Structures are given as structure tokens and as C-alpha cells.
């Protein structure tokens, strides 16, 4: 699920040469989008459409919202819900663990025909397609490593998702105590669900290595990072850079 400080002051750090940043908020969905021009009307339309489909499914399936285990496959569900169900099943968590990433992905995909580069941030969970290298800063709450370490993103990987869960920051449900559990994957819904599952496996710094080893069970994951206090662990193809 989405995480991030409130108010979302981290957005003041988000910039990229050649892109315009703009905010679109519809009820609980609060997006910061960067593209080659301001596509607020198009993003608003996409968000309203996806939320309407999701809300209709939630109304018809009351258990979906609170489920903490994978939801049965439903070929009749709308695309955004099917993506959440699939991602959550891969990670072994409830489907709402993928909601922020899934919405970011759906909105981002809708902009790809309009802009060569697209970045959609949804409460700290990010979908991006870039044509040049990019660096994503890691927010880890009170950890001294927060905003001191970044992930260098190879444009050949994109489009992809960079999603973070935390047991110490924000309102997302986590059974762990990681300041940040970040996953990079080719799909933002999966990255979101896997970040939740990864964070759940980190009750303390001593569990970082074991938790990261779990990511090997998901070959779609490009890499993962866990921060607990002053401790950091990483696996995969990620290049960490100081900020």
C-alpha cells in the first residue's frame, strides 16, 4: 500500500529536466505526475474511471477491502482489480496491498501515447517510463539514511514500478518494523504488493538478509532494498547512489 509523510513535502524534491509536474487528487487518490506537458484533464479522467470500477467491485465484494490473504482469481473483475489480484497472489498478501501501485500503473500507461517520459507517484509508490537514467530517493522516516540514498534507474528497465512499504511511516498496514522496504519490478502493482510482503518479513534489523532472500522467489523483481535505522540491505540489479 502507499506510504509517505503527511503533508507530502517529499514532492518538493521531485524534478526532472524537460518534464512538467502537476497534481491530480480525487478523494483518497492523490497523484503527482511528471510528463512532457500538463495532462491534468487526461489524468483526472483516468483516475475517475479507475476509481469508479474499483469502488463498484468493492461494493459488490465487501471482503475484498479487508482481505489479508490473496483473493481468488476473478476473470470478470475490471482490469485494475485483476491486476491487484494477480500481484497480491504472487506476493502472498491481500489485494489492497497493490492498490496504489496498480492505480499509478493504470494512469501511467494511459499517458504513454502522449509523452515519451512519464512518472506517476501515488503516496510514495511510483510508475515510471524514462528514456534517460533517473534516480529515485528512498524515504525512510526517522532513519539517518532517509533521503541520503537513491536508486539509479536504467531506462532499459522501464516502464517499471518502484514501491515502498514501511512499518514506521504512514498509515499503511505492515506487520514489520522496516523504515523502508522498497521493491523495483516491471509492474507497479507487483512492486507494491511485494514491498508490503517484504516489509512484513522485517521485525528488526537482524531479519534484513532473510527477508531480501525471499525476493528470489519472484523473478519479476529487479531488486529490493530494506532500511532499518542505520542498517541497509539490498539485492538484485539495483545501483545505490549517495544523495
C-alpha positions in Angstrom: 0.0 0.0 0.0 1.1 3.6 -0.4 3.3 5.3 2.2 4.7 8.7 2.6 5.0 11.6 5.0 2.0 13.9 5.5 1.9 16.6 4.2 3.7 15.2 1.2 6.7 17.5 1.4 8.9 15.0 -0.4 7.2 16.1 -3.6 9.2 19.3 -3.5 12.3 17.2 -4.2 10.8 15.7 -7.3 12.0 17.3 -10.5 13.3 16.2 -13.9 14.6 18.3 -16.8 12.2 18.6 -19.6 9.1 17.4 -17.6 6.3 19.4 -16.1 4.9 18.3 -12.7 1.3 18.5 -11.7 -1.0 17.2 -9.0 -4.3 15.4 -9.5 -6.4 14.4 -6.4 -9.7 12.5 -6.4 -10.8 11.6 -2.9 -8.1 9.4 -1.4 -6.2 9.1 -4.6 -3.5 11.9 -4.6 -1.1 11.7 -7.6 1.9 13.7 -8.5 2.6 13.3 -12.2 5.5 14.4 -14.4 5.2 14.4 -18.2 6.3 16.5 -21.1 3.3 18.8 -20.6 0.4 19.2 -18.1 -2.1 16.4 -18.8 -4.3 17.1 -15.8 -7.6 16.6 -17.7 -6.4 13.2 -19.1 -5.1 12.1 -15.7 -8.3 13.2 -14.0 -10.4 11.2 -16.5 -8.2 8.1 -16.0 -8.4 8.3 -12.2 -12.1 8.8 -12.1 -12.7 5.9 -14.4 -10.4 3.5 -12.5 -11.8 4.5 -9.1 -15.3 4.0 -10.3 -14.5 0.5 -11.4 -12.7 -0.3 -8.2 -15.4 1.2 -6.0 -18.1 -0.8 -7.8 -16.1 -4.0 -7.2 -15.6 -3.2 -3.5 -19.3 -2.6 -3.1 -20.1 -6.0 -4.6 -17.4 -7.8 -2.8 -17.2 -6.5 0.8 -14.5 -8.9 1.9 -12.1 -7.6 -0.7 -11.2 -4.4 1.2 -10.1 -6.1 4.4 -8.6 -9.3 2.9 -5.1 -10.0 4.2 -4.6 -13.1 2.1 -4.7 -13.5 -1.7 -8.1 -13.1 -3.4 -9.4 -15.8 -5.8 -8.8 -15.0 -9.4 -11.8 -13.3 -11.0 -11.8 -13.1 -14.8 -15.0 -10.9 -14.7 -13.4 -8.2 -12.5 -12.3 -4.9 -14.1 -8.7 -4.7 -15.3 -7.4 -2.7 -12.3 -8.9 -5.3 -9.9 -7.5 -8.2 -11.8 -4.0 -6.6 -11.7 -4.3 -6.2 -8.0 -5.5 -9.8 -7.5 -2.6 -11.2 -9.6 0.1 -9.1 -8.0 -1.1 -9.9 -4.5 -1.3 -13.6 -5.2 2.3 -13.5 -6.5 3.4 -11.8 -3.3 1.1 -13.7 -0.9 -0.7 -10.7 0.5 -4.2 -9.2 0.4 -5.2 -7.4 -2.8 -5.4 -3.9 -1.4 -1.6 -4.1 -0.8 -1.4 -3.5 -4.5 -3.9 -0.7 -4.9 -1.6 2.3 -5.0 0.8 0.7 -7.5 -2.0 -0.6 -9.6 -3.6 2.9 -9.9 -0.2 4.5 -10.6 0.4 1.9 -13.3 -3.0 2.3 -15.0 -2.7 6.1 -15.0 0.9 6.0 -16.3 0.0 3.6 -19.0 -2.7 5.9 -20.2 -0.2 8.7 -20.7 2.4 6.7 -22.6 1.0 7.6 -26.0 1.2 11.3 -25.1 4.6 11.6 -23.5 8.0 9.9 -24.0 8.7 10.1 -20.3 6.0 9.6 -17.7 6.3 9.4 -13.9 3.3 8.9 -11.7 3.8 9.0 -7.9 0.9 7.8 -5.7 1.7 8.1 -2.0 5.3 7.1 -2.4 4.6 4.3 -4.9 5.9 5.1 -8.4 5.3 4.1 -12.0 7.8 5.4 -14.5 8.9 5.2 -18.0 12.1 7.1 -18.7 14.4 7.4 -21.7 17.3 8.7 -19.7 18.8 7.5 -16.4 16.8 8.5 -13.3 17.5 8.5 -9.6 14.7 7.7 -7.1 15.4 8.8 -3.5 14.5 6.5 -0.6 12.3 7.9 2.1 12.8 6.0 5.4 11.2 8.1 8.1 13.4 8.8 11.0 16.3 6.7 9.7 19.5 8.6 9.2 19.6 7.1 5.7 16.3 8.7 4.7 16.8 10.8 1.5 20.5 10.0 1.7 20.4 7.0 -0.6 18.9 6.8 -4.1 18.2 4.1 -6.7 19.7 4.7 -10.1 17.1 3.5 -12.7 18.4 2.2 -16.0 16.0 3.4 -18.8 16.2 0.0 -20.4 14.2 -1.4 -17.5 11.3 0.9 -17.9 8.4 1.0 -17.8 8.5 -0.2 -14.2 7.3 0.3 -10.7 9.3 1.5 -7.6 7.2 1.0 -4.5 7.9 1.3 -0.8 6.2 -0.1 2.3 7.0 0.9 5.9 6.3 -0.3 9.4 7.2 3.1 10.9 5.9 5.7 8.4 2.4 6.5 7.3 -0.9 4.6 7.7 -0.2 1.5 5.6 -0.7 -1.8 7.3 2.6 -3.6 7.9 3.5 -6.4 10.2 7.1 -5.5 10.2 9.2 -2.6 11.6 11.2 -1.7 8.5 11.7 2.1 8.0 11.6 1.3 4.3 11.1 -1.9 2.2 11.4 -0.9 -1.4 10.9 -3.1 -4.4 11.6 -2.4 -8.1 9.7 -4.6 -10.6 8.5 -4.4 -14.2 4.9 -3.9 -12.9 4.0 -1.3 -10.3 1.1 -3.4 -8.8 3.5 -6.3 -8.2 6.2 -3.9 -6.8 3.6 -2.5 -4.4 2.4 -5.9 -3.2 5.9 -7.3 -2.9 7.0 -4.3 -0.9 4.3 -5.0 1.6 5.3 -8.7 1.8 8.9 -7.7 2.1 8.3 -5.3 4.9 6.1 -7.8 6.7 9.2 -10.0 6.9 11.4 -7.5 8.8 10.6 -7.3 12.5 14.1 -5.9 13.2 17.4 -5.3 11.5 18.5 -8.8 12.1 15.9 -10.1 9.6 17.0 -7.9 6.7 19.1 -10.6 4.9 16.5 -13.3 5.3 13.7 -11.0 4.1 15.7 -10.0 1.0 16.4 -13.6 0.2 12.6 -14.1 -0.2 12.6 -11.8 -3.2 14.5 -14.5 -5.1 11.1 -16.4 -5.2 9.8 -13.6 -7.5 11.9 -13.5 -10.7 9.9 -10.4 -11.9 11.6 -8.3 -9.1 14.6 -6.4 -10.4 15.8 -5.5 -7.0 14.9 -4.6 -3.4 16.2 -2.5 -0.6 15.4 -2.6 3.2 16.3 0.1 5.7 16.0 -0.4 9.4 17.6 2.5 11.4 21.2 2.7 10.4 21.1 -0.7 8.7 20.6 -1.2 4.9 20.5 -4.3 2.8 20.0 -4.6 -1.0 19.7 -7.4 -3.6 19.3 -7.5 -7.4 20.3 -5.3 -10.2 19.9 -2.1 -8.3 22.7 0.6 -8.2 22.6 2.5 -5.0 23.9 6.1 -5.1 24.5 8.6 -2.3 22.4 11.8 -2.3 
